[in-house]
Amino acid sequence: MKTIRLGVAGLGRAFTLMAPTLAADSRIELAAAADPRPEARAQFQRDFGGRAYASVQELCADPAVEVAYVATPHEFHATHARLAFAAGKHALVEKPMALTLAECRAMVDAARAAGRHLIVGHSHSFDAPIRRTRELIASGAFGRLRMITAMNFTDFLYRPRRPEELDTSRGGGAVYNQAAHHADIVRLLAGGRAKSVWAQTGNWDAARPTEGAYSALITFEDGAFATVTYSGYAHFDSDEFTGWIGEGGQKKDPASYGASRRTLSGNEVSDEMQLKNERNYGGAKQAKAPSALLHQHFGVLIASCERADLRPLPEGVWIYADGERRLEPLPPPKVQRAEVIDELYAAVVDARPPVHDGEWALATTEVCLAILQSAKERREVALQNQTALRT
C-alpha cells in the first residue's frame, strides 16, 4: 500500500483536530510541518519525527512532501495553496476555501495547470451520517427531496480568538467559518446546484465585531429549498437536541454551560491571544481532540422528502416514513474524519476525481459570500457558479 507523505502548513486548531486522524491512518506519513511558533515546531518533531520549518515556502520546497495540508489562517489559503501547486504538490485545504471567488478561481486554475488535485475539507458534508442521508435520498425510496431544515447553536464566537478571527474582511466570523459547513451539507444533500440565497446576519456584540449568527433560505434549481440557521453567541446549546453529543462526536457535560464566556470574562486582547496560543498545538494547555465515540455532526438537520423525513445523528440516520419510524445505525468511527483521508487517497493514489474538489468548494464559497451580500443589501442574491454533485 502506498503511503502519502503529507506536509502540514499551519499547526493551529484545525491541525489539532485533524492530527489524530492523520496519525492513526497508515496511508499517511506526517513528513513535515511549517509554523511560525517554535514551540509548535518542536512539538511536531517530538510527536511525529518529521521536519519542521518556519515558513510555508520552505515546506513546499521540501522534495519529500507530496501533499500540502493548508491549515493556515483563512486569509492565506489561496496564497499557500498556490505555493504548493507551484512546487508540484497536491493540496488539501481547510475550509473556507478562500475569501473571494477570484481567489478560489486562481486556486482551481493553479491546480489544473500543475496537474495536481485540490481538495477542500474538513467540512461536515464529509460526515458518514450526512453521506448516508444523501444515499437514501438518491435511492428514490422516499420520493424527491423537497426541503432541508438545519440549525446549530454553539459557543463559537466566545472561544479564544486572534484579531483576524473577529474581522470579516480577513475571513473571520460565523459566515466564513460555519456557513461553509451548512452550505456544503445542504448542497451535497440537494445535489449541488443552488439557485439563490436570501439571508440575514447578526452582529450583536461590539466586543466581538463580526457576524456571530446568520439565517438563510437557499433555493435549488429543482425546486427544493433549505433553511440554515446558526448562532455562536454561547447561550442555547443545540447539542441538547443530539443527546449531548458534541460536534466532534464526544459526550458533553451540560453542567459546563457558560464556560466559554467565563473564560474570556475580563481578559484583554493580549490575554486572549495568549490563551489562544496556549490552547493551540504545542501550547502549555493544548486542546485535546475529542475521542472517537460517535460520528461528528453539525447540529440539527432534517431532510424532508415526499414520503419521509430523514434526520442524520451521531449514531446513524433516523427515518420517519409514512408507516414507520426507524434508525438506520452506522458503526462508530474508528477515528474521526477518516472520510477526508479516504477522499484524498482515492484522488492522489487511485486518480479518482474527488467530490470536494476546487469547483465544488468554489460553489460553496459562493453561497457563503451570497449570505453576506444578501444580508448587507437586503435582497435575494442569484448564484452563478454552482456545480452538480459528482457521484
C-alpha angles and dihedrals in degrees: 000000000000118000120216114222106221128198117199118217105198126016098212135118094303091057092045089058095042097043097084090054093047094045095047097048113090089203090068131069114192094218103166146350141199128211134144091228112089092204090058092049091049091049091051092052091049094047101041108011091231130138118272128209134188094223139041089231090063091047092052090049091059104108092206094063114093101173129031115212102207108207099148123125112302096252090063100048095097095046095046095045090052090050088055094050092046088056092050097255130136114235134223105190126194118234133296092056092211141319101260138030089240090059090047092052091048090054092048091048093048092050091049093047091050094045090236135131124254116198123177120206175156095077121143091250084083090063114116095232090054092048091048090050089054090051091052091050093047091050090070091221092126100037127249123336108252108168142008123203116192133170137166130182116189145148092256098132095051100053112107108283139190114229094259090055088065094046115085092198088062096046099273130135137054098295098058093037105036108018085060086069095044095046093047092049098049093043090053093048093046096044100260110274107110117182110194146350133222113185151162127199133202125224102170109149119068090200090059099041102191139075110299096171143024141178122196141177110214118191126200132213094248093055098262118128139195133206116204123186128181136176125181096178096115099240116102113026112211090201082087084077093054097054092267092297107145129225091268094053093258128133111254131208111230088205089071089074112143096017095128095052092045091052093054096040110121095000119137120219093264091051091050092051090050090050090049092051092046090055095045124090110297093016125128091252099034110181114242119231113242115267113249101261104137136348121294120253142183104224128278119346131171121183109201116207126177093265105022147021114231120204119188113209135171091268099045140290123314114214118204102187134168095274106013146044115205144150120237098205126214122205113251113264118258088217131004121257095011087140089073091058090045090058094042093049093046090053100043100036105025098032090233112155109246124235093222096052127145096275091050092049092046088057091050090049089051089058091051092049090047090055090056093044095046092050092049097045098034094229144101113275120212118220121227107174106055124140133197122250112266109232 
